[in-house]
C-alpha cells in the first residue's frame, strides 16, 4: 500500500482509535451497575451481559479473518463507526437485562470491525521501517481514550444520571464515522490487490498459529483479557456494594486504572529496549497476578482501589508489546488474517473470564472470582520463563 505525499491518513486513524476507546470506556464501568441497579440483573447475569460484547466481537472476527484483502478495510471501518455510534443509545433505552445483552452484542460487532481494520490499516498505511512507531502511536491514542472515557463518565455522573451518560457515549463515538469517511473518500490510497482464496486457506491459518511468536502473543493477550473481563464485570459492583462508592467514584477508579495504562505507554518502548519484548511481557503478567492476589488477601478500600489502579500499568504494556511481536513475525500480506486471529485472543479472554467466573462470584463471592481470574496470566508467565517460547522468542 502506498500513499501520496501530503495525504497522510494516519492522523485520522489515531482520532478513530481515541474516539472509539473513549466512547467504550464511558459505558464500560457503568454497564454492570446499570444492569443490577436499574434493570434488576443478578450477579451471574452480569457476567453474561459483559461477555455479550466480546462474544459478538469474537464471532465477527472469525469470518473477518478470512475476508478477501485490504480493499474492504476502509468500508469496515466506516460501518464500525455507525454501529458504535448507535449502540450506546440502545444501552440507554434498555428496559431489561435481555435488551441490554442485545445492545452489548451490537456494540461488540462494531468494536470488532474497528479493532481488526484499524490496526491493519495503521500497519499498511505506514512506511515499512516506521510501522512499529505507528503502532505505538496508535495504541497511545487508544490509551488516551482509555483515560478520557472514564473521566467524561465521572464528570457526567456528577450532573446527570446513568442513562444520560450512556447517551453521551454515542456523541463521543460520532467522529469515527466522519474520519472513516475521509479515509474512504479522500486518502488517495493505492490498496493492495485482493488476495486469492488460497491465501486465506486453512493451511495459511495453520502457518500463522504455528509461529512461536504468534502463539506467545496470543496466549499472553488471552490471559490478561481474562483478568480484564472479570474485573470489568465485578469491580464496579464490589466497589458500590461493599465499599458504598457513589457511581462517579466507581468510574473515577477506572479513570485511575486507565491513567496508569496511559502512563505505561511512556516507558514501554524503553522497557523493551532494555529487557526485551518477552521479558517486558512476563513482568507485566506477573505484576497483574501479584496485584490480584493482594486484592484478595488485603481487603481494604485503599488496597483494593490502589492495586486495581496499578494493574492498569500491565494493561498498557501487554497490548502494544504483543501487537509489535505479531507485526514483526507475520508477513505483511497476512496481517489482516493474523491481526484478526490475534485480536480474537482478547475476545476469548473477556468472554470466558466473566462466563466461567459468574457462578464463582455468585456462590463464593466477587473477591474469589477476581483471584481466580489472575491464575491464567500467572501460568502463562511461568510457561514463558521455563517453556519452549524462551528459546525462540527471547529477543
Buried (B, 14 or more C-beta within 10 A) or exposed (E): BEBEEEEEBBEBBBBBBBBBBBBBBBBBBBBBBBBBBBBEBEBBBBBBBBBBBBBBBBBBBEEBBBBEBBEBBBEBBBBBBBBBBBBBBBBBEBEEBEBBBBBBBBBBBBBBBBBBBBBBBBBBBBEEEEBBEBBBBBBBBBBBBBBBBBBBBBBBBEEEEBBEBBBBBBBBBBBBBBBBBBBBEEBEBEBBEEBEEEBBEEEBBEBBEEBEBBBBBBBBBBBBBBBBBBBBBBBBBBBBBBBEBEBBBBBBBBBBBBBBBBBBBEBBBEBBEEEBBBBBBBBBBBBBBBBBBBBBEEEEEEBBBBBBBBBBBBBBBBBBBBBBBBBEBBEBBBBBBBBBBBBBBBBBBBBBBBBBBBEBBBEEBBBBBBBBBBBBBBBBBBBBBEEEBBEEBEE
